[in-house]
Amino acid sequence: MPMRARGGILPALLACAAGLAQAASLAWPGSGQPVWGLQILSLAVLAALLQAAPRPRSAGARAWWFGTAWLSGTFWWLFISLHTYGGLPAPLGVLAVAGLAVFLASYYAIAGLLYRALAPASRLGAALLFAGLWLLAELARNTLWTGFPWGAGGYAHVDGPLAVLAPLVGVYGIGFVAAFLAMLLARLHLADARSGRAWLLLAVLALGLGGLYGWHDRSRGDSAPAHAPLTLALLQGNIPQDEKFQPGSGVPTALHWYGEQLAHADASLVVAPETALPLLPQQLPPGYLEAIARRYSHGEQAALIGIPLGDLKTGYTNSVLGFAPGRSAPYRYDKHHLVPFGEFIPPLFRWFTELLDIPLGDFGRGPLGQASFVWHGERIAPNICYEDLFGDEIAAQFRVPETAPTVLLNLSNIGWFGTGLAIDQHLTISRMRTLEFDRPMVRATNTGATAVIDHRGVVTHRLARATRGALYASVQGQGGAITPFAWWAARWRLQPLWILGAICVLVAFFVRGNRARRSRKASLQSGLDVSI
């Protein structure tokens, strides 16, 4: 079957296979490790398919198949929350996950269509255009409709040579460079191979990536610590998700186990995960929260606890309370970036949430750039659940270097999504944040991954997933200068990357327009010469 056949099955199948490979590159099944080379190769297959497409519309279709397969293969575990815990019939659960993937893949379909419509003849120009369009599609997925950027391609490079770019341009800048390299690979031709130009280009790329990898390893050396390591007790309750909010099972288990751990843990900072206490303060047994506050009102220990707060009149928040000696009132962090359908119901979709047997509600949002929890010389900045996907929002706390966080803290409960791939992917996301900000990340979760990641992106301590226990570890906070990414993202969010992508597209548009005008002018001149 010819590759250029309109509506051909082969290009669609290749696009789907490449999309699934892109999903596998983010967390290889079995090991859960990212595979950066596979990410570039799978994207190069898409680039070749776009280059071979006979017209823009077919290129858009190929990119759409790629995106749909990639995203479905990345967050298929949403089905677990919808069907296993939400009670949604399996066919509707499959349709819901596939529908989300189809919708988000439309960003990449538009990028593919525009690439085929504007692609310049030069290899370098084509690579820049493809990278710019890929970047814009990734940014759109991060931003539009509150954003759902889970599984962005750049995360596959957390252990690769391009990771050295994280503190400069962040995960989306890495994705831009990866897309540029993918199109360069796709544009290699047989004629180039015969002449040796292809081998020269591949050698230059290999040497460049090898140099970056060595630079990355050297850049991950230890920096001078500002304080002694902070000792930690990270609590992982492993409360079954279908029991977590049940008053006859999960709730008393959580209150008993976390209560005991908070009372007896022997560490400078004790952390309980998102909604570790699954009741509002006024619903807790009398004196329960007061006993915790007294426990941490003196001595050399502090605690951070995930708990919902609020009431019917003022509204509810997904929050963290902090207790430490010398505080007149508990520290409080309210989640800013809420999960659609989980923590707020989008307009016109209440009918869908009513099909689910999940305790849903409309939570209030906390402000951006909330103050850190200061303890033993460290400024600890909490984020809750998938908030750590949004590096540009975390960057808001780095605007003033003197008060910037020295430790990042993620409190999560992704037990909604099983104990498999979602945990591996989320750990990789947190690792990328440590590279972007040159700060360690501490994670306390209900089912995993409860872990400590140093400022180099290395997991130094980790508790086995799906087990109940406390991870005793330490973390070395990092102060001093902030990274370039933290500096510009704190001021302009992701606008510089939007501008970069737009410039790539506009340059290609004007180059193509000039080429068309020169062609018309040449045709007109040729006609005049013939008539003369």
N, C-alpha and C positions, 0 to 999 in steps of 0.2 A: 504494500500500500504506500503510495507516494506520501512523503512527509508533508508536502504542501497541499495535499488534497483538502478541499474545503470541508470543514466539519469532520475531518478524518478522526478515526478512533485512536490510531496510534499516538498522535500528539497528546490527546487527552489522557491516555494511559501513562505515557511517559511523564506528563506533568503531575499526575497523581502520585506516581512512584517517587518522583523527586520531592514532592511535598511531604510524603511520609518519611523520606530520608531526612528532610529538614527537621521534622518533629523528633526523629530519633537522635539527631545531632545535639539536641538540647539536654537530653538525659538518656543515655543508651540503656535500653531495656536490660535488666539484670544488674548491671553495675551502677546505674543512675548517674554516670559521669558524662559530662559534655564532651563532644568530639568535634573540635573546631574545623578540622580538614573536611569532614563530611558536610558541614554547613556550607562551606565555599563550593564544594563539588556539586552539591544538590542545587545550589543557586545558579551555578554555571550551566546546569542542564536547562533550567528555566530560561536563562539568558539565551542559550542556543535555540530553544523553541521559539522565543520571541523573534529572534533574528531571522528564523526560517519561515515565520508566519507570512502568508501571502498578502494579508491586509490587516489594518489595525484592529478590526473587530475580532478576527480569529486570534490575534495576539492577546487581546483582552480576555477571550474565553480560556486560553491556555493558562494565563496568569490566575484566572478565577479558579480553575481546576486545581492548580498548584496550591493556592491559598486555602481552599476548602479542605483539601487533604491534609495539609500541614497543620491547620488550626484544629481540625477534628482530631488528628492524631496527637495533638499537644494537650488539649484540655477535655479529652473524652471522659475523664473522671468526674466531670460535672454531672454525668448521668447518675453516679452513685448518690449524690445529694438529692437529686430530683426523684429518683425511683426508690432507692433503698430506704432513705430517711424521710423523703418528702411524700412518699406514697403515690407519686404520679405514675399512671400506667406506663409500662415499658415502652410501647410504641410512641406515646407522647413525649417521654423522656428523650428518646432517640431523636425525635423531630425537633425538640427544643435545642439540644446540643448542636445538631446539624444546622438548624436555622441560624443559630448564633454564628457558626463558622461561615456559613454562606454569606451572611450580612457583612461580617468583618472582611471576608475575602474580596468584597467589592472594591475596597481601597486598592488592593493589588491588581485587580482587573483593570481599573482605571489607569494605574501606572503602566501596565502592559500595553494597553491601547495607545496611550500617549507615546510610549517608547517607539512603537512601530510607526506611528504617524510622524515622529520628529527625528528618528534615528539618523545621525550624520554618517557619512561614508568612512570617516577616519576612525581607527580603532580607539584612540584616546578619547575622542569626542563621544563615541558610543558608550564607552565605559563611564564617563562622567555623567552622561544623561541617565543611564540606567541607575547609577548610584544615587543621583539626586532624586529620581522618582521613587526608588525604593525607600529612601530616607523619608520622603514626604508621606508615603503610605504608612510607614511605621509610626511617624509622629501623629498622623491622623488617628490611628488606632489607640495611641496613648491618650489622646486629648478629647476627641469628639464623643458626645453622649456619655460624659463623665469618664470615658476611657476604660479599655480593658486590654492592656498591653502584654498580658501573660504570654511568655514564650517568644519574645522578640529575638530575632536572629543573633544579635550581638552577644547574648548570654552564652552561646556555645563557645565563646572565645575566652572565658574566664581563666582557663589554664593555657591558652595559646599565646603565640607571639604578639597578637594584636592587643592583648590585655594591657600592654604598656601604655596604650592610648587612653585607657579608662580615666585616669586622673586629669586628662587634657580635654577630652571630648565626650566622655560618658559612653554608655552602652549603645546609643543611637549613632554616635560618631563612629564607633567600631563597626556597626552594621553598614554604614556608608562605605567605609574602606573595604569591607568584605565583599560588598556588592560590586565595587569598582574592580576588584581582583577577579571576581567571578565572570564579569563580562569580558575582561581581557583574555581569560582562558577560553571563553566561548567563541571569541573572534579569531582564534588561531585557525589557519587554513592549511590544506595539504600543500599548497604552493609554498607557504612559509616554511613548512617542515623540510621540503626539498632544498630550499635555499639556506637553511640553517637559522633563519631569523626566529622561528618558533622556539628552537632550542636555546638561542641566546636570551629570548624574553623569559623563558621558564627558568633559566639559570639566574638571571637578574632577580626574578621574583623569589626564587628559593634562597638566594643569598640575603635578600632584603628581609624576608621573614625570619631566617636564621639569625641575622643581626638583631632584629627586634626581640627575638626570643631570649638571646643572651643579655641584651640590655634590660629586658623585663626581669630576668632572674637577678641581675645585679641591683636593680632598682628596688627589689623586694627585701633588701637587707634591713636589719634592725636600725631604728632611729633612737636617739637618746630619749629615754622615758622621763616624763615630768614627775611621776610619783611611783611609789611602790605598787606592785600589782594588787588589785582589789580581789579579795576572796569572795566566791559566789556559791550560792545554793540555788540551783535552777530546778524548779519543781515540775514534774510531768505526771499528772494525775491519771492519764489514760482512762478517763471516764468514757464508757461506750456512748457513742453519739446518740443512739436511739434511747438512752436512759438519762442523758446529761441534764435535761430540764424536767424530768419526771419526779414529782414530789415523793413517790414511794420507793424510788431506787437511786437514781443518779444524784439527786440533790442531797440527800443525807450522806451518801458516800463522799461526795465532794466536800461538804462542810466538815465532816469528821477528819478525812485524810489531810486536807489542806490546813485545817485548824491545828492538827498535831504537828505537821511539818513546820508551820510558822511559829509554833510555840517552842520547838526544840532544835531547830536548825542552827548549826554552828558555823556561821560565815558572816562576813562583814555586810553583804547584801543578799537578801533572800528575794527571789522573784517567782511569783505565781502567774500562770499564763492568762490569756484572754478569757474573760468570764469564768475564771477559776471558781469564784463564788457566783453561782448562777442565779442569785436572787438580788433584788434591790436591797439597799441597806435597811429600809423599813420592814422588809419581809424576813430578814434574818432572825434567828432566835434571839431573845432579849440578852443584851450584853455581849454578843458574839464579836461584833466589830470593835466595841469598846475595849474588850480584852486584848485584841490585837494591837490597838493603839497604845494601851498601857505597856504591853510587852516591849514595844519599840520606842518608848518615850525616854528611856535612859540606857546607859551602857554604850557599846560600840557597834551596834547592829542597826540596819535599816531594812525596810521591806517595800517592794512594789507589787501590787496585787491587781489583777484584771477583774473588773466588776462593773455591771450596768448601774447607772445612776439616774436620778430624776424622779419625776412624778407626772401624773396626768395633766396637771396645770402648767408646769414649766417645760414639759417634754423630757425625753429620755436620751441618754448618751451611752455609747460604748466607751468605757473609761478605764483609767489606771489610777489607783490611789497609792500615795507614797507616805510611809511613816518613818520618822527618824527623830532621834533626840534633838531637843532644842527648837522644834517646829511648833508654832502656836496653832497651826491648822494643817491637816494632811495636804501633801502635794497632790495635784490633780492634772491629768492629761486626758483630753477628750478627743476621740478619733475624728480626724478631719475628712479623710477620703472614704466615703461609705460604699458598701457593696450594693449594686442594684439588685433588687428582688430579695436580698438578704437583710439589709439594714434600712433601705428605703424602697418604696414602691413607685416606679416611674409612672407618669401620667398615662392613663388609658390601659394599664396592665393589672389593675386590681383583680380582674376576673381570673388572671393566670395564677396569682398568688393564692387565691381562694381555693384552687385545686390542690394546693400543697398542704401537707400536715406538718408544717414547720412553724415554730414560734417567730413570726415575722412582725415587723412594725416599722414605723417611720421614726428613725433616730434623728437627733439634731447633730449638726456638724460643729466640731471644735474649730477654733481659728487656726490659720496657717502660721507656722513659726512659733509654737508655744515654748515656754521656758523649759530648760532642762532641769532635771532633778540633781541637785548638787550634794555629793556625799564623798567624804574622804578625799577631797581635792579633785574629784572627777565630775564632769558635767555630763550626765547620762540622759540621752534624748530618746524617749520611747516612740515607737510606732506600732500600730496594731494590725495584725493579719496582713492583708495584701497592700497596705500602705507603703511597704518597702519596695513595691514596684515603681513608685513615682519618685525617682531620684531628684527631679526638679523641685518637688515639694519639700523633701528632706533638706534640700539646699537652702531653704528659707532661713534655717537656723544658723547658717554660716555667714550671714551678711556682715556680722561684726566678729572679726577673728578672736577678740579677747573673750567673748562669751560663747564661742562656737562649741559644740559638743566635743568631748574627748572620747566618748563611748556611745555607740548606737545600740538600741535595745528593741528587739522585736518580740511582742507577745502575741501568740497565735493559737488558734484552734482550727486546724484544717482536717479534723476528724470527720467532717462532713464528706470528705472526698476519698476516704479509704486510707490505707497505710502504705501505698505504693508510690507511683511516679510523681504525684503531686508534691510529696514531701521532698523528693530529690530535686525537683525543679525549683521549689521555694528556697531550698538551701543555696542553690546556685545563684538565685536572684540576690539573696543576702550577701553572698560572697562578692558579687559585682559591686554592690554598694560600698563595701569596704575598700575596694580598689579606687572607686570614684572619689571617695572622701578621705582616703588614707586614715581611716578610723576603724577600730575593731567593732564587731557586731556580736552582741550576746542575744541568744534566742531561748525563750522559755515557751514551750508549747504543750498542748494537751496530749498529742500522740507522737510528735516528732516534726522536724528534727530539732530537738533540744541540744544546743551546741554553743561553742565559743569559736568565733572566727577572728583571727588577728588582722591587723591593718594591711597585711600582705595578701589577704584572701585565703589564708590557710586555716583549715579546721583543726584547732588544737585540742579540743575536748568535745566529746559527743556521747550522748546517751542512746542506748538502743531504742529504736522506734517501737511503738505499741507495747511499752512496758511501763509499769508504775514505779517511780523512783525519783531520787534527787541526784542531780549532777553536781558534784562538788568540784569546783575548778577555780581558776583565777583569770583575770583579764588585765592587760597592760594598756591603760588609756594613752592616747596620743594627743598632744597639744601642738602648739607652735603654728607654723604657717599652714594655711589652707591650700587645697589643690586649685589649679586653674579652673577645673570644672565647677568646684564648689563656689569659686569667686563669681564666675559669670552666670551660672545658673541661679545663684541667690539674687541676682539683680534683674535678669531678663528671662528667667525660666528657660524654655527651649527655643526662644525666638531666634537666636543666632543659627541654630540648625535649620529652622524653617527658612530663614533667609538663604542659607547655603543651598538647600534643595531647590528653592525658587530660582536662584541665580543659574544653576545648572540647566534647568528647564528653559529659562528665558534665553540664555545664550544659544542653546540648541534651536530654539524657535527662530531667533533672528538669523542664525547661520543658515538655516534651511530656507528662510525667506530670501536672503541675499543670493543663495545658490539658484533659487527659482527665478529671481529677477535676472541674474546673469545668463541663465539658460534661455529665457525669453528674448533677452537682448541679442544673444548670439544667433538665435533662430531668425529674428527680424533682420539682423545684418546679413545673414546668409541669403535670405529672400531678396534683399535689396541687391546683393552682388549678382544673383542669378538674373534679376530683371535688367540690370545694367549690361 
